[in-house]
């Protein structure tokens, strides 16, 4: 019996290949960050080739075209992206929660092909700028109640407030613990997240919300996991004092499995330990 090639699949792969090459050519013409764009395009092209449907491949082709025609590059370095991407590929399709929208949001959603990717963003203008032209991104606008200037005070609050403790840790409805994100959409609480990326809120000035609450809340989500396996938590910008201190307080050095650039990767198991770390 003669071997038959699925023409739709074959044409899809050819299209992805041509567009991937176009990304590199246009990158060299338009920007000095060509290596990042070319490698990112290669990652997306590989995901497109593995797509299970023509609609999935069509969406990924749109994503590649977006990066081919954009002068904006992802916030993370290609080495940092590669580390996270390898985990997404191994775990996915996965439930992927991302704190912070960015110019790399389309990429994260596309790489988690067949999974659920949800973004949480606190800046209304940035939310509109990213989601407006990208209807395939699923995101919620949220409001934080913390400030960077309170980072030290909130550590003391955690130690004094029983509702923040590891033995009582919960999020939905927990208004007494100022680090608990109790005001998020129900979708966030109803899903068990396999991967959590903390790359927002993006600003670090004294009046900015900071990442104290996302880091604490990610730790609570991971500890309270009911499904088998670990929760992969990625924290970006660990060169900054607050991110590093809160990571060591709640995400724990013993769960740190990889580090590239300013990105740390934790694997946190479900646990009922009386202390976070």
Backbone bond lengths (Angstrom), bond angles and torsions (degrees), N, CA, C in turn:
res aa  C-N    CA-C-N  psi(-1)  N-CA   C-N-CA  omega(-1)  CA-C   N-CA-C  phi
1 X - - - 1.473 - - 1.532 108.42 -
2 X 1.326 118.29 126.33 1.467 120.59 -176.35 1.524 111.30 -66.84
3 X 1.326 114.94 144.16 1.467 120.69 179.27 1.532 108.86 -76.80
4 X 1.352 115.32 131.68 1.459 120.26 -179.11 1.523 110.00 -113.18
5 X 1.304 114.71 136.69 1.463 120.78 179.72 1.518 109.06 -99.15
6 X 1.319 115.71 130.78 1.464 121.06 173.85 1.523 107.78 -67.16
7 X 1.342 116.28 107.85 1.469 119.97 -173.88 1.523 111.72 -63.70
8 X 1.343 116.25 -37.27 1.466 118.81 -179.89 1.521 110.73 -62.44
9 X 1.350 115.33 -44.93 1.468 119.99 178.76 1.518 110.34 -63.36
10 X 1.344 116.47 -45.13 1.460 121.40 -176.72 1.520 110.78 -62.83
11 X 1.338 116.46 -43.91 1.460 119.89 179.22 1.527 110.98 -66.38
12 X 1.339 115.19 -34.37 1.465 118.41 177.86 1.501 111.52 -62.54
13 X 1.343 116.31 -43.42 1.460 120.18 -179.97 1.521 110.71 -65.29
14 X 1.348 116.75 -41.88 1.462 119.67 178.24 1.523 111.01 -61.48
15 X 1.336 115.76 -41.84 1.459 119.91 -179.49 1.517 110.72 -62.27
16 X 1.331 115.53 -45.93 1.460 119.80 179.24 1.520 110.56 -59.76
17 X 1.339 116.08 -42.29 1.463 119.81 179.96 1.504 112.24 -61.72
18 X 1.334 116.59 -45.93 1.465 120.07 179.59 1.520 111.43 -63.53
19 X 1.346 116.21 -42.18 1.456 119.15 -178.12 1.523 110.52 -68.79
20 X 1.357 116.10 -38.89 1.457 118.58 177.20 1.515 111.36 -58.50
21 X 1.346 116.59 -41.80 1.456 119.88 176.56 1.511 111.41 -65.50
22 X 1.320 115.91 -37.39 1.466 119.47 179.75 1.517 111.25 -64.03
23 X 1.355 116.66 -36.11 1.458 119.79 177.71 1.521 110.12 -56.23
24 X 1.341 116.31 -48.24 1.464 120.20 -177.57 1.519 111.52 -63.46
25 X 1.331 116.85 -44.93 1.467 120.37 -179.08 1.519 110.74 -62.01
26 X 1.337 116.42 -47.70 1.459 119.65 -178.54 1.519 111.20 -67.69
27 X 1.340 116.10 -32.52 1.461 118.93 179.18 1.519 110.60 -62.81
28 X 1.330 116.11 -44.47 1.468 119.47 -179.59 1.528 110.71 -64.42
29 X 1.307 116.69 -33.22 1.457 120.37 -179.64 1.518 111.18 -73.75
30 X 1.368 115.91 -39.14 1.457 119.70 -168.01 1.520 114.82 -97.38
31 X 1.331 118.76 -27.53 1.452 118.54 -169.41 1.509 111.66 -148.92
32 X 1.327 114.58 158.02 1.458 120.35 177.53 1.523 112.31 -83.22
33 X 1.341 117.72 -5.81 1.460 120.90 -178.46 1.516 110.61 -96.05
34 X 1.312 117.26 33.12 1.468 121.68 -176.86 1.518 113.95 -55.21
35 X 1.347 120.64 -43.63 1.465 119.00 -177.96 1.513 112.98 -57.46
36 X 1.339 117.55 -39.61 1.457 120.29 179.98 1.518 109.77 -65.43
37 X 1.329 117.46 -46.60 1.459 120.46 -178.62 1.523 111.42 -63.61
38 X 1.321 117.28 -41.39 1.466 120.15 -178.99 1.519 111.26 -64.35
39 X 1.329 116.61 -44.31 1.455 119.18 -178.79 1.523 110.85 -69.17
40 X 1.343 117.15 -38.58 1.460 119.81 176.27 1.520 110.14 -62.24
41 X 1.315 117.05 -42.20 1.466 120.74 178.12 1.514 111.01 -60.72
42 X 1.327 116.81 -38.57 1.459 120.14 178.28 1.514 111.80 -63.26
43 X 1.327 117.04 -40.31 1.460 120.80 177.93 1.527 110.40 -62.09
44 X 1.336 115.85 -46.08 1.457 119.76 -178.76 1.518 111.45 -67.66
45 X 1.317 117.08 -36.88 1.460 119.93 178.35 1.519 111.03 -63.12
46 X 1.339 116.47 -38.91 1.466 120.03 177.78 1.516 110.38 -64.71
47 X 1.328 116.51 -40.94 1.465 119.66 178.01 1.521 111.19 -65.29
48 X 1.327 116.27 -38.82 1.460 120.38 179.09 1.520 111.09 -64.10
49 X 1.317 116.41 -40.82 1.457 120.29 179.86 1.517 111.72 -63.31
50 X 1.344 116.66 -28.40 1.459 120.98 -179.36 1.521 112.18 -91.30
51 X 1.315 117.91 1.09 1.454 121.90 -178.49 1.518 112.25 -58.29
52 X 1.354 115.33 141.66 1.456 120.04 -175.13 1.518 113.50 -91.19
53 X 1.309 119.04 -4.69 1.457 120.63 -178.57 1.515 109.34 -149.45
54 X 1.326 115.31 159.67 1.457 119.43 178.51 1.517 111.08 -64.29
55 X 1.348 117.76 -32.87 1.463 120.44 179.37 1.516 110.97 -68.09
56 X 1.359 116.38 -37.48 1.466 119.82 177.44 1.517 110.33 -64.47
57 X 1.340 116.18 -44.13 1.461 119.37 -179.83 1.524 110.91 -66.25
58 X 1.337 116.31 -36.75 1.460 119.55 179.04 1.519 110.68 -63.55
59 X 1.338 116.19 -41.28 1.465 119.99 178.64 1.522 110.56 -63.45
60 X 1.329 117.08 -42.33 1.456 120.69 -178.96 1.519 111.36 -67.93
61 X 1.314 117.37 -35.89 1.461 120.13 175.66 1.532 109.70 -62.23
62 X 1.343 116.94 -40.54 1.465 120.39 176.58 1.526 110.96 -59.70
63 X 1.341 115.83 -40.35 1.462 119.88 179.79 1.524 110.76 -64.54
64 X 1.330 116.55 -44.70 1.463 120.55 179.23 1.523 110.25 -61.72
65 X 1.315 117.14 -42.34 1.463 120.46 177.74 1.524 111.13 -61.33
66 X 1.326 115.94 -37.45 1.466 120.22 178.65 1.525 109.95 -58.42
67 X 1.343 116.58 -48.30 1.458 119.56 -178.76 1.528 112.16 -72.05
68 X 1.327 116.23 -27.27 1.462 119.57 179.28 1.522 111.67 -68.76
69 X 1.323 116.78 -28.88 1.464 120.29 -174.63 1.528 112.60 -108.91
70 X 1.315 117.44 10.24 1.461 120.79 -176.83 1.524 110.66 -111.63
71 X 1.322 115.18 142.96 1.461 120.85 174.35 1.534 111.15 -89.43
72 X 1.331 116.42 -6.47 1.450 121.34 -177.54 1.514 109.87 -88.48
73 X 1.328 117.15 136.33 1.456 122.16 -178.88 1.521 110.04 -115.15
74 X 1.340 118.02 157.77 1.459 120.93 179.28 1.522 112.49 -58.61
75 X 1.356 115.31 155.17 1.463 119.96 -178.35 1.525 112.52 -68.92
76 X 1.330 117.17 -26.62 1.454 120.89 -178.05 1.526 110.50 -94.64
77 X 1.328 114.81 157.31 1.456 119.30 176.14 1.525 109.29 -73.42
78 X 1.321 116.45 163.27 1.459 119.50 -179.19 1.524 110.81 -64.11
79 X 1.336 117.88 -31.72 1.463 120.27 177.62 1.525 111.08 -67.15
80 X 1.327 116.57 -40.86 1.464 120.80 177.44 1.525 110.53 -65.90
81 X 1.328 116.26 -43.92 1.459 120.50 179.02 1.519 110.69 -60.69
82 X 1.324 116.28 -42.23 1.457 120.35 -177.58 1.534 111.45 -61.67
83 X 1.340 116.77 -39.89 1.455 119.56 179.35 1.529 111.17 -61.15
84 X 1.340 116.61 -48.46 1.465 120.61 179.09 1.514 111.12 -65.24
85 X 1.336 116.26 -41.10 1.452 121.02 -177.48 1.523 111.75 -60.56
86 X 1.329 117.36 -40.04 1.459 120.65 -179.75 1.522 110.94 -62.55
87 X 1.330 116.59 -37.37 1.466 120.15 178.24 1.529 110.16 -70.02
88 X 1.333 117.16 -42.11 1.467 120.44 177.78 1.526 110.41 -59.13
89 X 1.321 116.54 -41.41 1.466 120.49 -179.39 1.519 111.83 -66.39
90 X 1.334 117.40 -36.09 1.455 120.82 -178.92 1.522 111.84 -75.88
91 X 1.321 116.63 -39.21 1.464 121.33 -175.11 1.528 111.92 -86.64
92 X 1.326 116.51 -35.25 1.455 122.46 -171.30 1.522 114.08 -65.59
93 X 1.354 116.13 163.23 1.459 126.44 -1.29 1.534 110.29 -63.89
94 X 1.312 115.44 135.72 1.462 120.09 -170.62 1.518 111.27 -133.12
95 X 1.334 114.59 167.83 1.459 121.69 169.02 1.522 106.52 -91.93
96 X 1.321 115.89 114.41 1.467 122.90 -168.80 1.525 108.69 -122.69
97 X 1.331 116.42 113.81 1.463 122.51 179.16 1.519 108.94 -105.49
98 X 1.337 116.30 129.12 1.466 120.80 -176.96 1.523 109.37 -124.09
99 X 1.327 116.06 120.91 1.460 121.32 173.03 1.520 108.28 -86.16
100 X 1.334 116.18 109.83 1.453 121.55 178.38 1.508 113.16 107.19
101 X 1.325 115.86 121.97 1.461 121.14 170.52 1.521 109.08 -81.80
102 X 1.310 116.26 159.34 1.453 120.07 178.51 1.506 111.04 -164.97
103 X 1.325 115.60 -177.90 1.454 120.06 178.03 1.525 111.88 -72.97
104 X 1.339 115.74 -4.79 1.456 120.08 176.72 1.530 112.62 -102.88
105 X 1.340 118.14 4.29 1.464 121.16 -174.29 1.524 112.69 -62.38
106 X 1.328 116.68 -41.56 1.465 119.73 177.59 1.525 110.67 -58.91
107 X 1.311 116.17 -38.82 1.451 120.80 -179.12 1.525 111.25 -63.84
108 X 1.363 117.04 -46.65 1.464 119.89 -178.71 1.522 110.90 -62.85
109 X 1.331 116.80 -42.73 1.465 119.91 179.73 1.523 110.81 -63.07
110 X 1.334 116.58 -38.85 1.459 120.86 -178.06 1.524 111.86 -72.43
111 X 1.319 117.27 -37.64 1.463 119.93 -178.87 1.524 112.05 -68.20
112 X 1.329 117.08 -27.91 1.472 121.30 177.29 1.521 109.55 -88.92
113 X 1.315 115.56 56.52 1.461 122.32 -174.50 1.519 110.93 -62.05
114 X 1.334 117.10 124.46 1.457 122.13 179.17 1.507 113.84 85.45
115 X 1.340 117.45 -4.67 1.458 121.00 179.45 1.522 111.42 -102.15
116 X 1.323 115.81 -173.06 1.459 122.62 177.86 1.521 108.69 -109.13
117 X 1.323 116.72 120.39 1.461 121.69 178.24 1.522 108.21 -120.42
118 X 1.316 116.14 122.43 1.466 121.70 -176.73 1.525 109.26 -126.40
119 X 1.340 116.12 131.89 1.453 122.41 -179.53 1.527 110.13 -109.61
120 X 1.336 115.53 143.62 1.461 122.33 174.96 1.527 108.04 -120.55
121 X 1.332 116.26 125.18 1.464 121.03 -175.74 1.529 109.72 -133.15
122 X 1.324 116.56 139.44 1.463 120.79 -177.14 1.523 113.88 -102.14
123 X 1.323 118.31 -15.71 1.466 122.15 -176.90 1.531 109.64 -94.34
124 X 1.344 118.67 110.22 1.474 120.89 -176.18 1.529 113.31 -58.96
125 X 1.325 117.29 -40.36 1.463 119.99 -178.67 1.524 110.85 -67.13
126 X 1.322 116.27 -42.64 1.458 120.10 179.73 1.531 110.30 -68.97
127 X 1.319 115.88 -36.48 1.467 121.12 176.51 1.532 109.98 -57.58
128 X 1.326 116.39 -48.79 1.465 120.39 179.80 1.525 111.36 -65.66
129 X 1.327 116.46 -39.36 1.470 120.49 -178.04 1.526 111.80 -63.75
130 X 1.336 117.71 -35.28 1.462 121.09 -176.73 1.528 111.45 -88.38
131 X 1.331 117.09 -45.86 1.471 119.73 -174.71 1.524 112.49 -80.00
132 X 1.349 117.55 -28.26 1.464 120.20 -177.99 1.520 113.21 -53.71
133 X 1.324 118.85 -56.07 1.468 120.77 -179.36 1.530 113.70 -84.00
134 X 1.334 117.39 -0.14 1.468 120.64 -175.61 1.525 110.70 -128.84
135 X 1.327 118.36 75.59 1.473 121.11 -176.29 1.521 113.96 -65.58
136 X 1.331 118.96 -14.73 1.465 120.98 179.29 1.525 112.96 -77.65
137 X 1.328 117.25 -9.69 1.458 120.73 178.84 1.526 109.33 -84.75
138 X 1.329 116.76 130.84 1.459 122.37 175.54 1.521 108.07 -99.54
139 X 1.332 115.97 117.13 1.464 119.78 -174.77 1.517 110.44 -146.63
140 X 1.333 114.57 154.35 1.459 121.56 175.40 1.519 108.90 -124.94
141 X 1.324 115.52 141.36 1.457 121.56 174.11 1.525 107.69 -87.70
142 X 1.322 116.98 124.72 1.464 120.76 -177.34 1.528 109.67 -125.11
143 X 1.318 115.09 163.27 1.466 120.35 -179.99 1.521 108.87 -126.25
144 X 1.334 115.83 122.86 1.460 120.85 178.42 1.528 110.24 -91.70
145 X 1.319 115.77 155.23 1.467 120.78 -178.19 1.524 112.69 -111.24
146 X 1.314 117.55 1.68 1.463 121.15 -178.94 1.526 111.04 -98.20
147 X 1.328 115.73 166.19 1.460 122.49 175.12 1.526 109.16 -134.75
148 X 1.315 115.75 147.59 1.461 120.57 179.10 1.528 111.37 -56.40
149 X 1.315 116.11 -35.52 1.465 120.00 -179.04 1.524 112.02 -64.69
150 X 1.330 117.67 -14.90 1.463 122.32 -178.93 1.530 112.80 -98.29
151 X 1.324 117.50 5.54 1.469 120.60 -172.60 1.533 111.93 -55.56
152 X 1.321 117.92 -46.05 1.463 120.80 179.42 1.517 111.85 -67.63
153 X 1.320 116.89 -43.07 1.463 121.95 179.14 1.530 111.11 -61.07
154 X 1.336 116.87 -37.06 1.462 120.87 -178.12 1.526 112.49 -70.02
155 X 1.325 117.25 -27.99 1.467 119.71 173.89 1.529 109.33 -63.77
156 X 1.333 116.59 -44.39 1.460 120.60 178.42 1.526 110.66 -65.89
157 X 1.332 116.69 -39.06 1.465 121.12 177.09 1.527 110.38 -59.83
158 X 1.314 117.33 -43.33 1.462 121.70 178.01 1.526 110.91 -58.29
159 X 1.317 116.75 -41.97 1.459 120.72 -176.98 1.529 112.27 -71.97
160 X 1.328 116.71 -25.07 1.461 120.30 -176.70 1.521 114.07 -98.13
161 X 1.312 117.71 -21.05 1.473 121.29 -174.64 1.528 110.38 -95.89
162 X 1.326 116.54 118.61 1.463 121.73 -177.16 1.524 112.29 -61.50
163 X 1.341 117.07 -32.81 1.463 120.26 -177.64 1.527 112.45 -72.89
164 X 1.335 117.48 -7.89 1.466 121.72 175.36 1.525 111.59 -94.24
165 X 1.316 117.44 -14.19 1.460 121.27 -170.51 1.522 111.65 -64.90
166 X 1.319 115.69 158.26 1.458 120.91 -178.94 1.523 111.57 -62.50
167 X 1.317 117.42 -31.44 1.464 120.51 -178.29 1.525 112.57 -75.96
168 X 1.322 117.80 -21.07 1.470 121.70 -177.93 1.525 112.25 -116.59
169 X 1.311 118.15 8.14 1.465 121.20 -169.39 1.524 112.41 -62.94
170 X 1.312 115.78 124.58 1.461 123.98 173.49 1.522 107.24 -156.34
171 X 1.330 116.65 163.20 1.462 120.32 -174.36 1.525 113.23 -112.30
172 X 1.329 116.87 -59.65 1.469 119.79 -174.25 1.534 110.36 -59.95
173 X 1.331 114.87 121.30 1.457 120.72 178.15 1.519 115.25 81.42
174 X 1.322 118.11 1.08 1.463 121.23 -178.59 1.530 109.77 -85.98
175 X 1.320 116.43 83.94 1.457 121.05 -177.39 1.531 112.86 -85.87
176 X 1.304 116.41 -13.41 1.463 119.21 -177.78 1.526 111.94 -79.95
177 X 1.329 117.03 -32.51 1.466 120.05 177.74 1.521 108.76 -88.42
178 X 1.304 117.01 114.49 1.467 121.14 -175.33 1.523 112.73 -70.79
179 X 1.333 117.17 -14.35 1.468 120.54 177.97 1.519 112.44 -90.21
180 X 1.321 116.94 -12.22 1.463 120.84 -178.44 1.524 110.10 -83.28
181 X 1.327 116.55 124.50 1.471 120.61 177.86 1.527 108.17 -80.21
182 X 1.324 115.30 90.49 1.464 121.55 -174.21 1.524 113.30 -93.45
183 X 1.352 117.01 -4.98 1.465 120.79 -170.85 1.522 112.26 -110.88
184 X 1.322 117.86 19.22 1.456 120.93 -177.33 1.528 110.69 -80.70
185 X 1.337 118.17 161.16 1.470 120.92 176.14 1.530 110.40 -59.58
186 X 1.337 116.95 149.27 1.461 121.95 -177.87 1.523 112.05 -54.89
187 X 1.331 116.87 -32.05 1.465 121.30 -178.87 1.525 111.69 -55.76
188 X 1.314 116.27 -34.01 1.467 120.04 -178.30 1.527 110.30 -67.67
189 X 1.337 116.46 -40.21 1.456 120.47 -177.83 1.530 112.55 -80.31
190 X 1.311 117.09 -27.86 1.465 121.12 -174.21 1.528 113.00 -80.38
191 X 1.311 117.35 -14.63 1.473 121.95 -178.18 1.517 109.21 -106.76
192 X 1.327 116.62 139.81 1.460 120.44 170.83 1.521 107.59 -91.37
193 X 1.323 115.82 119.96 1.455 121.27 -172.54 1.520 110.67 -90.33
194 X 1.329 114.77 127.49 1.466 120.77 178.47 1.521 111.18 -81.11
195 X 1.330 115.85 -33.53 1.464 121.96 -179.87 1.521 109.14 -133.20
196 X 1.321 115.53 137.50 1.465 121.19 176.51 1.526 107.62 -131.39
197 X 1.321 116.07 123.19 1.464 121.92 176.85 1.524 108.37 -110.89
198 X 1.326 116.50 122.98 1.469 121.62 178.22 1.522 107.94 -106.76
199 X 1.327 115.33 102.33 1.459 122.14 178.46 1.522 109.44 -133.71
200 X 1.310 115.76 28.28 1.441 122.77 -179.49 1.526 108.84 -169.36
201 X 1.339 117.48 162.96 1.460 127.62 -2.11 1.530 111.86 -56.37
202 X 1.341 113.97 152.29 1.460 119.00 -167.23 1.525 114.32 -84.12
203 X 1.335 119.26 -24.63 1.464 120.72 -173.86 1.528 111.30 -92.38
204 X 1.337 115.45 157.01 1.468 119.85 -177.60 1.527 112.77 -130.18
205 X 1.344 117.81 17.79 1.460 119.24 176.11 1.534 108.99 -76.09
206 X 1.337 117.56 167.89 1.466 121.92 -169.22 1.525 113.47 -60.03
207 X 1.334 117.71 -31.72 1.458 120.34 -178.53 1.520 114.44 -89.98
208 X 1.333 117.31 -4.20 1.469 121.41 179.43 1.526 109.98 -73.49
209 X 1.339 117.74 155.72 1.476 120.39 -177.67 1.519 113.98 -63.28
210 X 1.326 116.95 -30.28 1.454 119.60 -176.32 1.518 111.65 73.87
211 X 1.335 115.25 175.21 1.467 120.76 -177.35 1.528 112.26 -108.74
212 X 1.326 116.54 17.19 1.456 120.09 -178.41 1.521 110.94 -61.27
213 X 1.332 116.63 -50.39 1.470 120.65 -177.69 1.533 112.22 -68.01
214 X 1.346 120.01 -43.61 1.468 118.84 175.46 1.521 113.39 -58.79
215 X 1.339 118.07 -39.38 1.461 120.20 -179.43 1.529 110.22 -66.49
216 X 1.327 117.06 -47.92 1.477 120.66 177.76 1.525 110.23 -59.71
217 X 1.327 116.76 -46.62 1.470 120.74 -175.69 1.525 111.91 -67.20
218 X 1.327 117.45 -35.43 1.459 120.41 175.74 1.522 110.58 -63.12
219 X 1.331 116.46 -39.83 1.464 120.56 177.69 1.522 111.06 -63.42
220 X 1.320 117.23 -41.11 1.467 121.39 178.49 1.525 110.40 -64.03
221 X 1.336 117.03 -45.29 1.470 120.51 178.35 1.524 111.04 -57.89
222 X 1.327 115.96 -44.47 1.466 120.48 -178.11 1.524 111.04 -66.32
223 X 1.323 117.52 -43.76 1.461 121.58 -179.44 1.528 111.28 -63.92
224 X 1.330 117.41 -35.21 1.464 122.05 -175.35 1.524 113.28 -89.76
225 X 1.301 117.33 8.35 1.469 121.31 -179.76 1.528 110.18 -58.93
226 X 1.344 115.78 134.85 1.463 121.62 179.23 1.527 111.89 -100.52
227 X 1.318 117.50 -27.63 1.462 121.07 179.31 1.515 110.30 -75.19
228 X 1.318 115.28 162.51 1.457 119.67 178.88 1.528 110.17 -69.86
229 X 1.304 115.51 160.89 1.458 120.04 177.34 1.513 113.14 90.38
230 X 1.323 114.94 176.04 1.462 122.36 -177.22 1.527 110.48 -97.54
231 X 1.318 114.97 167.42 1.459 121.53 170.27 1.524 107.37 -104.40
232 X 1.324 116.14 126.58 1.463 121.43 177.90 1.527 108.27 -87.83
233 X 1.312 116.48 119.81 1.470 121.22 179.65 1.527 108.48 -117.61
234 X 1.332 115.44 125.02 1.465 122.00 177.86 1.526 107.99 -110.78
235 X 1.313 116.00 129.71 1.464 121.38 178.24 1.519 109.21 -121.94
236 X 1.330 115.86 122.50 1.454 121.09 -179.16 1.531 110.50 -98.87
237 X 1.322 115.83 158.17 1.465 124.66 178.59 1.528 112.15 68.85
238 X 1.331 116.78 41.42 1.457 120.20 -178.94 1.530 112.24 -75.02
239 X 1.325 117.03 -2.35 1.467 119.25 173.41 1.525 110.78 -73.84
240 X 1.333 116.89 -13.50 1.459 120.94 178.74 1.529 109.88 -87.86
241 X 1.324 116.05 144.75 1.464 121.62 -171.35 1.524 112.55 -60.63
242 X 1.323 118.30 -47.67 1.463 120.66 -175.53 1.523 111.06 -62.88
243 X 1.336 116.87 -45.89 1.466 119.42 179.17 1.526 110.67 -58.98
244 X 1.317 116.50 -43.78 1.468 119.98 -177.02 1.523 111.34 -67.37
245 X 1.323 117.51 -46.18 1.470 121.33 -178.64 1.528 110.60 -62.29
246 X 1.315 117.53 -46.40 1.465 120.61 -177.72 1.531 111.87 -70.58
247 X 1.334 116.78 -32.43 1.464 119.52 175.45 1.520 110.57 -62.48
248 X 1.325 116.64 -44.78 1.456 120.31 -178.20 1.524 111.88 -71.90
249 X 1.323 116.38 -23.23 1.468 120.75 179.88 1.531 112.35 -81.93
250 X 1.354 116.61 -35.65 1.465 119.54 -172.45 1.537 114.43 -119.52
251 X 1.324 118.23 -35.73 1.467 120.29 -178.10 1.530 111.81 -87.90
252 X 1.313 116.13 -28.52 1.470 123.88 167.99 1.527 114.10 81.21
253 X 1.317 113.99 129.75 1.464 121.52 176.45 1.533 111.78 -59.44
254 X 1.334 116.83 -35.26 1.465 119.37 -176.95 1.531 112.46 -66.68
255 X 1.336 117.07 -18.20 1.466 120.83 178.40 1.522 112.51 -100.12
256 X 1.334 117.35 -1.22 1.465 121.79 178.72 1.529 109.09 -74.54
257 X 1.334 116.48 119.01 1.470 119.97 -175.22 1.525 112.90 -112.78
258 X 1.330 117.52 -16.78 1.461 119.33 -179.21 1.516 109.40 -159.08
259 X 1.316 115.68 153.53 1.460 121.94 178.37 1.519 108.94 -150.25
260 X 1.322 115.80 126.94 1.460 121.78 177.48 1.522 107.76 -135.57
261 X 1.321 117.15 123.97 1.461 119.47 -179.80 1.521 110.10 59.37
262 X 1.325 115.99 -123.39 1.467 122.20 179.42 1.523 112.01 -105.17
263 X 1.327 116.40 24.03 1.462 121.58 -179.17 1.523 110.35 -117.39
264 X 1.333 116.72 127.48 1.465 122.99 175.67 1.525 109.54 -109.68
265 X 1.322 115.54 142.17 1.467 122.56 179.04 1.529 108.89 -118.62
266 X 1.332 115.83 120.38 1.455 122.52 178.47 1.531 109.56 -111.78
267 X 1.320 116.36 145.54 1.462 122.43 170.15 1.520 106.83 -118.10
268 X 1.337 115.67 106.45 1.465 121.24 -172.49 1.525 108.90 -107.67
269 X 1.332 118.04 121.06 1.461 120.87 179.70 1.532 111.05 -84.70
270 X 1.328 117.51 159.36 1.466 119.09 171.10 1.524 108.84 -61.15
271 X 1.308 117.00 138.06 1.458 119.13 -177.32 1.521 110.70 -156.38
272 X 1.310 116.02 153.38 1.469 122.08 174.81 1.518 109.82 -119.08
273 X 1.338 116.76 23.82 1.458 121.16 178.14 1.524 110.25 -56.31
274 X 1.316 116.45 149.65 1.446 120.76 -177.62 1.515 113.40 -77.50
275 X 1.349 117.06 -7.53 1.461 121.94 176.93 1.521 108.94 -130.82
276 X 1.325 116.96 149.90 1.464 120.08 176.98 1.524 110.62 -65.25
277 X 1.318 116.28 -45.33 1.476 120.29 -177.41 1.529 110.61 -131.51
